[in-house]
Every structure is written in C-alpha cells, then in structure tokens.
C-alpha cells in the first residue's frame, strides 16, 4: 500500500499518529538532546522549542515503508516492513502445500502452520516452540542442527500410538537473496512432513506376498522332486507305482499352474486398478452364463444354483471377462463350501445408494465362518482351513482377486456370515 492509499484508508491525523508512534524512541532521544543543549550549552528556549517542532513535523510527514497485514477475521493493518518476515506470499505458499508444513523462527517458535499441519499436530499452534510441543528426540536434534549449521536435515519419524505411522520430516533454512542465513536475526526454517505410511504398508504387503507365494510353490515343487527321484530309483521298473506317482505329480503341477495364473491375474488387475473399464456388460446374461459353466460342479456337489434375475437387460460399465471371473469365483466358492445346504442363491436387484445402482448377492446355506475370519477373507493367501482349501484346489487368492476387480469397477464388496437363520455365507457386490 503506497502513501496515498494509506491516507485514504486511515485519514491524515491517524496516519501522522502512526508515524510519530513508530519513531517515538527517536523523538524522545531528540528531546533529551535539545534539553541538554538548553541546560548546558545556553541554547535559547524559544529556538529549542521551534527546532524540536520542526523535527516533529519532518518525522510526521516522512514516508515509511509500509506492509499490509491481514488478521484472521479483522481489518487490514499497517505495519513497518521487516526484512525476512513471514509475509503473505510465504504464508500462501506454505498453505498451498498438501503435506503438513511449518515455518519456524531462529528460536524454533512456530510462525505459521498450514491447515494440514493444524489437523495432524493440533498442539503446534503459532507462538509455541515446536521442540517443546513435539518431544521427539530426532525432531529436536534436527531443528537444533539446522539452526546451528544452516544446512537441511531430514529423518524418518515412526509412531505407534494411536496407530502405527511413518513420516519423512525435512527441515531446511529459508534463505533470502544474498543474506547470510546464520547472521540473520530474522532467519527462518521450513518444516515439511511427508507421510510414508502407505508406502511402508505396500512394501510390507509385497514382502508378505513374495514370502507366501514362495511357500505355496515350495510344497508342490518338493513333492515333484521327491516323486521324480523315486521314479528314477526304487520305482523305476514298477509300472503301478509309476502310474500312481505320475497322477500325483500331475495334480501338483496343476496346483502350481493355478497358483501362477492367479498371481498373474492379481498383478494385472492391480496394475490397471486406477483405470476404469469402459465396456458394457449385461449382468443377467453374464450370471446365467456363469451358472451354465458351473452346472456340472453344482450337480456333483448335490446343489442347485437358483437365479433371481430381472426379465429385462441390466447393463453396467465394466470388463466382461473380469466380472465373469468375479461371479464365477463367488458362486464356485459357494458350491465348494456351502455343500451343507441344498441351494446356492444368486440374485440381482436394483438399489438406491450413493454411487451404486445394482446389487448382486451370492448366498449359500453351508456352515458359514466364524466372525473373526470375515474381515481377513480377502487377504492374499489367507485360509481359514489351509488343508481343506488345498484339497478343494484353492490357491488362497480368489477373494483377493474378487476384491481388487470390484474396486477397479468402482464397486464395493461385502462378506457376512450367518446373517439370517439357515444361511452360511452371504457375499454382496455393489456396482455403479
């Protein structure tokens, strides 16, 4: 704001008062000096008074550097500009950062925090010393090192309460032109906090996946090697043993093939999970086709797959082959593990929920599962009964593939056990 704008905003008397107040110390010193000349130097009183009034008028009309400050919910104020202050551009820049960010002065006091920092660290209010509000040894050491050396510091912040989180904290000096940062009394530092929690969890998930996949493949491979050694040695001329062992070896090879196929399917789905499918799929026709494909398996289990579908076509946006795999997996699981009942019921009904229009449910009348297992059923390689799952030729990846496929279609998967009397497992898929 220039001098004319300030005059319009505050009026001339108020502006003069602001200027005199800003230079009060100088005027007081000048008055003391003139009084000394009067008492000790025989300066005439009238000349001293006139000279002092001239100096006061000069100060009153002398322009000062003015900066505009805006209060949170108040009018604009005028204040002398201070080098290195947290001006409006810096505050706006910090506020625009998506990650939590703080501006500290040379004492470590919080000058500004953005809204993300206010949400994550409510105790870090402006005016508080950051190292006193956050009693973390690494944070305290990093702030101290930056203030002493003027060099950026970073560290990884791991918290376990109230939940386990990882953050990368970077503290860097804010330099202004050619000013020596360490010699600047108004020096400031910027603290930024980047969340690493999701990356850590993905890394842990990847490690678990590799370990589980290796374990799943190691068992059939060990069986194959053992049978091959037997066929090359003691059973080399035993036709009956050879036929028996070759049948077992074929089963183990098929198990590895299914596992690899499921791992590749899951990898492909995750790779394109952010890309929404664009095809059109008729859900009633798809569900009828899935039932026809599993009819022989249902007959062998003594079950009947009952469809409750609308008579008219119901079209959704999706990848037909992936949706076929979703409902094939769900109905096949209902046939495998719901053999205690007589039917597997598949229904398609319209719903009026935010973001969803169609609900497909698959219900079996088997034994169901205990409540503690339900939240983990979509985890990779999670099995309630590992031996029973392997006997039924399960890989432990089916429901994980279903979950990621439904998510790619912007849908929602829910699993509930023993919701109604006589029901086993109820799996519901909501689609937009």
C-alpha positions as CSV (number, residue, x, y, z in Angstrom):
1,X,0.0,0.0,0.0
2,X,1.5,3.4,-1.0
3,X,1.3,6.7,0.9
4,X,-1.8,8.0,-0.9
5,X,-3.6,4.7,-0.3
6,X,-2.7,4.8,3.4
7,X,-4.0,8.3,3.6
8,X,-7.3,7.3,2.1
9,X,-7.6,4.2,4.3
10,X,-6.8,5.8,7.7
11,X,-7.1,9.6,7.3
12,X,-4.3,12.1,7.7
13,X,-4.5,12.5,11.5
14,X,-4.4,8.8,12.1
15,X,-1.5,8.4,9.7
16,X,0.5,11.1,11.4
17,X,-0.2,9.4,14.7
18,X,1.1,6.1,13.4
19,X,4.3,7.7,12.1
20,X,5.0,9.5,15.3
21,X,4.3,6.4,17.3
22,X,6.7,4.4,15.1
23,X,9.5,6.9,15.7
24,X,8.7,7.7,19.4
25,X,12.1,6.5,20.6
26,X,13.9,8.8,18.2
27,X,11.8,11.8,19.1
28,X,12.3,11.1,22.8
29,X,16.1,10.9,22.3
30,X,16.0,14.2,20.3
31,X,14.0,15.9,23.1
32,X,16.6,14.8,25.6
33,X,19.5,16.1,23.4
34,X,17.8,19.5,22.9
35,X,17.2,19.8,26.6
36,X,20.9,19.1,27.3
37,X,21.8,21.9,24.9
38,X,19.4,24.3,26.7
39,X,20.8,23.5,30.2
40,X,24.5,23.1,29.4
41,X,25.0,25.0,26.1
42,X,22.9,28.1,26.9
43,X,20.6,27.4,23.9
44,X,17.7,29.8,23.9
45,X,14.5,28.0,24.9
46,X,12.3,29.5,22.1
47,X,14.8,28.4,19.5
48,X,15.0,24.9,21.1
49,X,11.2,24.6,21.0
50,X,10.9,25.8,17.4
51,X,13.7,23.4,16.3
52,X,12.1,20.5,18.1
53,X,8.7,21.2,16.5
54,X,10.3,21.4,13.0
55,X,11.8,17.9,13.6
56,X,8.5,16.5,14.8
57,X,6.8,17.9,11.6
58,X,9.5,16.4,9.5
59,X,9.1,12.9,11.1
60,X,5.3,13.2,10.9
61,X,5.3,13.7,7.1
62,X,8.3,11.5,6.3
63,X,7.1,8.4,4.3
64,X,7.8,5.0,5.9
65,X,8.0,1.5,4.2
66,X,4.5,0.1,4.8
67,X,3.4,-3.6,4.6
68,X,-0.1,-4.9,4.6
69,X,-1.0,-7.4,7.3
70,X,-4.4,-9.2,7.3
71,X,-5.8,-10.5,10.5
72,X,-7.8,-13.7,10.6
73,X,-11.2,-12.0,10.9
74,X,-10.4,-8.4,11.2
75,X,-9.5,-5.3,9.1
76,X,-6.2,-4.7,7.3
77,X,-3.5,-3.1,9.5
78,X,-0.4,-1.2,8.5
79,X,3.0,-2.0,10.0
80,X,6.6,-1.2,9.1
81,X,8.0,-3.8,6.8
82,X,10.6,-6.1,8.4
83,X,13.2,-8.0,6.4
84,X,12.8,-11.7,6.4
85,X,9.3,-11.6,8.0
86,X,6.6,-14.2,7.2
87,X,4.9,-12.1,4.6
88,X,1.7,-13.0,2.9
89,X,3.4,-14.7,-0.2
90,X,5.3,-17.2,2.1
91,X,2.2,-17.9,4.2
92,X,0.2,-18.5,1.0
93,X,2.9,-20.8,-0.3
94,X,3.0,-22.8,2.9
95,X,-0.8,-23.1,3.0
96,X,-0.8,-24.4,-0.6
97,X,1.3,-27.4,0.3
98,X,-0.7,-30.5,0.6
99,X,1.6,-32.0,3.2
100,X,1.9,-30.6,6.8
101,X,4.3,-27.6,6.8
102,X,5.6,-25.2,9.4
103,X,7.6,-22.0,9.4
104,X,9.9,-21.6,12.5
105,X,12.0,-18.6,13.6
106,X,15.5,-18.8,14.9
107,X,14.3,-19.9,18.4
108,X,12.2,-22.7,16.9
109,X,8.9,-20.9,17.5
110,X,6.1,-21.6,15.1
111,X,5.4,-18.5,13.0
112,X,3.0,-20.2,10.6
113,X,1.4,-23.6,10.1
114,X,-0.8,-24.7,7.2
115,X,-4.2,-26.4,7.6
116,X,-2.7,-29.9,7.1
117,X,-0.3,-29.3,10.0
118,X,-3.1,-28.0,12.1
119,X,-5.1,-31.2,11.6
120,X,-2.1,-33.5,12.2
121,X,-0.4,-31.6,15.0
122,X,-3.1,-29.5,16.9
123,X,-0.6,-28.7,19.7
124,X,1.7,-26.9,17.2
125,X,0.0,-23.5,17.4
126,X,1.6,-20.3,16.2
127,X,3.7,-18.8,19.1
128,X,4.6,-22.1,20.6
129,X,8.2,-23.6,20.5
130,X,7.9,-26.6,18.2
131,X,10.5,-28.6,20.1
132,X,8.5,-28.2,23.3
133,X,5.2,-29.2,21.7
134,X,6.7,-32.2,19.9
135,X,9.0,-34.0,22.3
136,X,10.7,-36.2,19.7
137,X,14.5,-36.6,20.1
138,X,15.1,-36.8,16.3
139,X,13.0,-33.7,15.7
140,X,14.7,-31.8,18.4
141,X,18.2,-32.8,17.2
142,X,17.3,-31.9,13.6
143,X,15.9,-28.5,14.4
144,X,19.0,-27.7,16.6
145,X,21.3,-28.8,13.8
146,X,19.6,-26.6,11.2
147,X,19.7,-23.6,13.4
148,X,23.4,-24.1,14.2
149,X,24.7,-25.1,10.8
150,X,22.2,-23.7,8.3
151,X,22.0,-27.0,6.4
152,X,18.9,-29.1,5.7
153,X,18.2,-32.1,7.8
154,X,15.8,-35.0,7.4
155,X,14.8,-38.1,9.3
156,X,12.1,-40.8,9.4
157,X,9.5,-40.4,12.2
158,X,7.9,-43.6,13.4
159,X,4.9,-43.5,15.7
160,X,3.0,-46.5,17.1
161,X,0.3,-44.6,19.1
162,X,-2.6,-44.2,18.4
163,X,-1.8,-46.1,15.2
164,X,1.4,-47.1,13.5
165,X,2.6,-44.3,11.1
166,X,5.7,-43.4,9.3
167,X,6.6,-39.8,8.2
168,X,9.6,-38.3,6.5
169,X,10.4,-34.9,8.1
170,X,12.6,-32.4,6.2
171,X,13.8,-29.2,7.9
172,X,15.5,-26.6,5.6
173,X,16.6,-23.0,6.1
174,X,14.6,-20.3,4.2
175,X,17.2,-18.1,2.5
176,X,16.6,-14.5,1.3
177,X,18.8,-13.5,-1.5
178,X,22.4,-12.9,-0.6
179,X,21.8,-12.5,3.1
180,X,24.0,-14.8,5.3
181,X,21.3,-17.0,6.9
182,X,23.3,-17.7,10.1
183,X,23.9,-14.0,10.7
184,X,20.3,-13.0,10.1
185,X,18.4,-12.4,13.3
186,X,15.1,-13.0,11.4
187,X,16.2,-16.3,9.9
188,X,13.5,-18.9,9.4
189,X,13.3,-22.6,8.7
190,X,10.7,-24.6,6.8
191,X,9.5,-28.0,8.2
192,X,7.6,-30.3,5.9
193,X,6.2,-33.7,6.8
194,X,5.5,-36.4,4.1
195,X,3.6,-39.5,5.0
196,X,5.3,-42.8,4.3
197,X,2.7,-45.0,5.9
198,X,1.1,-46.2,2.7
199,X,4.5,-46.9,1.1
200,X,5.6,-48.9,4.2
201,X,2.4,-50.9,4.1
202,X,2.7,-51.6,0.4
203,X,6.3,-52.7,0.9
204,X,5.2,-55.0,3.8
205,X,2.4,-56.4,1.7
206,X,4.8,-57.0,-1.2
207,X,7.2,-58.8,1.1
208,X,4.4,-60.9,2.6
209,X,3.1,-61.7,-0.9
210,X,6.5,-62.9,-2.0
211,X,7.0,-65.0,1.1
212,X,3.6,-66.6,0.9
213,X,4.0,-67.3,-2.9
214,X,7.3,-68.9,-2.3
215,X,5.9,-71.1,0.4
216,X,2.9,-72.1,-1.7
217,X,5.2,-73.1,-4.6
218,X,7.8,-74.8,-2.5
219,X,5.5,-77.5,-1.3
220,X,4.4,-78.9,-4.7
221,X,7.9,-78.5,-6.0
222,X,9.3,-80.6,-3.2
223,X,6.7,-83.2,-3.9
224,X,7.6,-83.3,-7.6
225,X,11.3,-83.6,-6.8
226,X,10.6,-86.4,-4.4
227,X,8.4,-88.4,-6.8
228,X,10.9,-87.9,-9.7
229,X,13.7,-89.2,-7.5
230,X,11.5,-92.2,-6.6
231,X,10.7,-92.9,-10.2
232,X,14.3,-92.7,-11.2
233,X,15.3,-95.0,-8.3
234,X,13.3,-97.7,-6.5
235,X,10.2,-97.4,-8.7
236,X,12.0,-97.3,-12.0
237,X,10.5,-100.7,-13.1
238,X,7.3,-100.6,-11.1
239,X,4.5,-99.8,-13.5
240,X,1.8,-99.5,-10.9
241,X,3.9,-97.1,-8.7
242,X,4.8,-95.1,-11.8
243,X,1.2,-94.6,-12.8
244,X,0.2,-93.6,-9.2
245,X,3.1,-91.2,-8.8
246,X,2.6,-89.6,-12.2
247,X,-1.0,-88.9,-11.3
248,X,0.1,-87.2,-8.1
249,X,2.7,-85.2,-9.9
250,X,0.2,-84.0,-12.4
251,X,-2.0,-82.8,-9.6
252,X,0.9,-80.9,-8.0
253,X,1.8,-79.4,-11.4
254,X,-1.8,-78.3,-11.9
255,X,-1.8,-76.7,-8.5
256,X,1.3,-74.7,-9.3
257,X,-0.2,-73.7,-12.6
258,X,-3.4,-72.4,-10.9
259,X,-1.3,-70.5,-8.4
260,X,0.8,-68.8,-11.0
261,X,-2.3,-68.0,-13.1
262,X,-4.0,-66.4,-10.1
263,X,-0.8,-64.4,-9.2
264,X,-0.6,-63.1,-12.7
265,X,-4.3,-62.2,-12.7
266,X,-4.0,-60.3,-9.5
267,X,-0.9,-58.5,-10.7
268,X,-2.7,-57.4,-13.9
269,X,-5.7,-56.2,-12.0
270,X,-3.6,-54.2,-9.6
271,X,-1.6,-52.7,-12.4
272,X,-4.7,-51.3,-14.1
273,X,-6.8,-50.8,-11.0
274,X,-6.8,-47.0,-11.4
275,X,-8.2,-47.3,-15.0
276,X,-11.9,-47.7,-15.0
277,X,-13.3,-50.2,-17.6
278,X,-15.3,-48.7,-20.5
279,X,-17.1,-51.8,-21.9
280,X,-20.8,-52.6,-21.5
281,X,-21.9,-55.8,-19.7
282,X,-25.4,-57.3,-19.4
283,X,-25.4,-58.6,-15.9
284,X,-28.4,-61.1,-16.1
285,X,-26.9,-62.7,-19.2
286,X,-23.5,-62.9,-17.6
287,X,-24.8,-64.5,-14.4
288,X,-26.8,-67.1,-16.5
289,X,-23.6,-67.9,-18.4
290,X,-21.6,-68.4,-15.2
291,X,-24.3,-70.8,-13.8
292,X,-24.1,-72.8,-17.0
293,X,-20.4,-73.1,-16.7
294,X,-20.6,-74.4,-13.1
295,X,-23.6,-76.6,-13.6
296,X,-21.6,-79.8,-13.7
297,X,-19.7,-78.9,-10.5
298,X,-23.0,-78.0,-8.7
299,X,-24.6,-81.3,-9.8
300,X,-21.5,-83.2,-8.4
301,X,-21.9,-81.4,-5.1
302,X,-25.7,-82.1,-5.0
303,X,-26.5,-78.4,-5.1
304,X,-28.8,-76.3,-7.3
305,X,-27.8,-72.8,-8.3
306,X,-31.0,-70.7,-8.2
307,X,-31.1,-67.4,-10.0
308,X,-33.4,-64.5,-9.2
309,X,-32.9,-62.0,-12.0
310,X,-34.9,-59.3,-13.7
311,X,-36.5,-60.2,-17.0
312,X,-35.1,-57.1,-18.8
313,X,-31.4,-56.5,-19.6
314,X,-29.4,-54.7,-16.9
315,X,-26.4,-53.0,-18.4
316,X,-23.3,-51.9,-16.4
317,X,-20.0,-50.4,-17.4
318,X,-17.2,-52.9,-16.9
319,X,-14.8,-55.5,-18.2
320,X,-16.8,-58.6,-19.1
321,X,-14.1,-61.2,-18.6
322,X,-13.2,-59.7,-15.2
323,X,-16.8,-59.6,-14.0
324,X,-17.2,-63.1,-15.2
325,X,-14.2,-64.1,-13.1
326,X,-15.7,-62.3,-10.0
327,X,-19.1,-64.1,-10.1
328,X,-17.5,-67.4,-11.2
329,X,-15.3,-67.3,-8.2
330,X,-18.1,-66.4,-5.7
331,X,-20.5,-69.0,-7.0
332,X,-17.8,-71.7,-7.2
333,X,-16.8,-70.9,-3.6
334,X,-20.5,-71.2,-2.5
335,X,-20.7,-74.6,-4.2
336,X,-17.4,-75.8,-2.6
337,X,-18.0,-74.6,0.9
338,X,-21.9,-74.5,1.0
339,X,-22.4,-78.2,0.4
340,X,-24.3,-78.5,3.8
341,X,-27.3,-76.9,2.2
342,X,-29.3,-77.7,-1.0
343,X,-29.2,-74.4,-2.9
344,X,-26.9,-71.5,-3.8
345,X,-29.0,-68.4,-4.4
346,X,-27.8,-65.7,-6.8
347,X,-29.9,-62.5,-7.1
348,X,-29.7,-59.2,-8.9
349,X,-31.7,-56.3,-7.5
350,X,-31.7,-52.5,-8.1
351,X,-30.5,-50.3,-5.1
352,X,-30.7,-46.6,-4.4
353,X,-27.4,-45.9,-2.6
354,X,-25.0,-43.0,-3.3
355,X,-22.8,-44.2,-6.2
356,X,-24.4,-47.6,-6.6
357,X,-27.4,-48.8,-8.7
358,X,-27.1,-52.7,-8.7
359,X,-26.6,-55.3,-6.0
360,X,-25.6,-58.9,-6.8
361,X,-25.7,-61.3,-3.8
362,X,-24.5,-64.9,-3.6
363,X,-25.8,-66.8,-0.6
364,X,-25.0,-70.4,0.4
365,X,-26.6,-72.5,3.2
366,X,-23.4,-74.1,4.5
367,X,-21.8,-73.8,7.9
368,X,-20.5,-70.3,7.3
369,X,-17.4,-69.0,9.1
370,X,-16.7,-67.5,12.5
371,X,-16.9,-63.7,12.8
372,X,-13.2,-63.2,13.4
373,X,-12.3,-64.7,10.0
374,X,-14.6,-62.5,7.9
375,X,-12.5,-59.3,7.8
376,X,-9.5,-61.2,6.6
377,X,-11.0,-63.4,3.9
378,X,-10.0,-61.1,1.1
379,X,-6.3,-61.1,2.2
380,X,-3.8,-62.8,-0.1
381,X,-3.3,-66.4,0.8
382,X,-5.5,-66.2,3.9
383,X,-7.1,-69.5,4.6
384,X,-9.5,-70.5,7.4
385,X,-8.6,-74.2,7.0
386,X,-5.5,-74.5,4.9
387,X,-5.7,-78.3,4.4
388,X,-9.3,-78.2,3.4
389,X,-8.6,-75.3,1.0
390,X,-5.8,-77.2,-0.7
391,X,-8.0,-80.3,-1.0
392,X,-10.6,-78.2,-2.8
393,X,-7.8,-76.9,-5.1
394,X,-7.9,-73.4,-3.7
395,X,-4.9,-71.0,-4.1
396,X,-5.9,-68.5,-1.4
397,X,-6.0,-65.7,-3.9
398,X,-9.6,-66.0,-5.2
399,X,-11.3,-63.4,-2.9
400,X,-8.3,-61.1,-3.2
401,X,-8.8,-61.1,-7.0
402,X,-12.5,-60.5,-6.5
403,X,-11.9,-57.5,-4.2
404,X,-9.5,-55.8,-6.5
405,X,-11.6,-56.4,-9.5
406,X,-14.7,-54.9,-7.8
407,X,-12.6,-51.9,-6.7
408,X,-11.4,-51.4,-10.3
409,X,-15.1,-51.3,-11.3
410,X,-15.7,-48.7,-8.6
411,X,-17.9,-51.1,-6.7
412,X,-18.0,-52.4,-3.2
413,X,-17.6,-56.0,-1.8
414,X,-19.1,-57.1,1.5
415,X,-19.0,-60.5,3.2
416,X,-21.2,-61.6,6.0
417,X,-21.6,-64.9,7.8
418,X,-24.8,-66.4,9.2
419,X,-26.8,-63.1,8.8
420,X,-30.1,-65.0,8.7
421,X,-31.1,-68.4,10.2
422,X,-30.1,-71.1,7.8
423,X,-27.7,-69.0,5.8
424,X,-24.0,-69.7,5.6
425,X,-22.0,-67.0,3.8
426,X,-23.6,-64.0,2.1
427,X,-21.4,-62.1,-0.4
428,X,-22.7,-58.9,-1.9
429,X,-21.3,-56.9,-4.8
430,X,-22.5,-53.3,-5.3
431,X,-21.9,-51.8,-8.7
432,X,-22.5,-48.3,-10.1
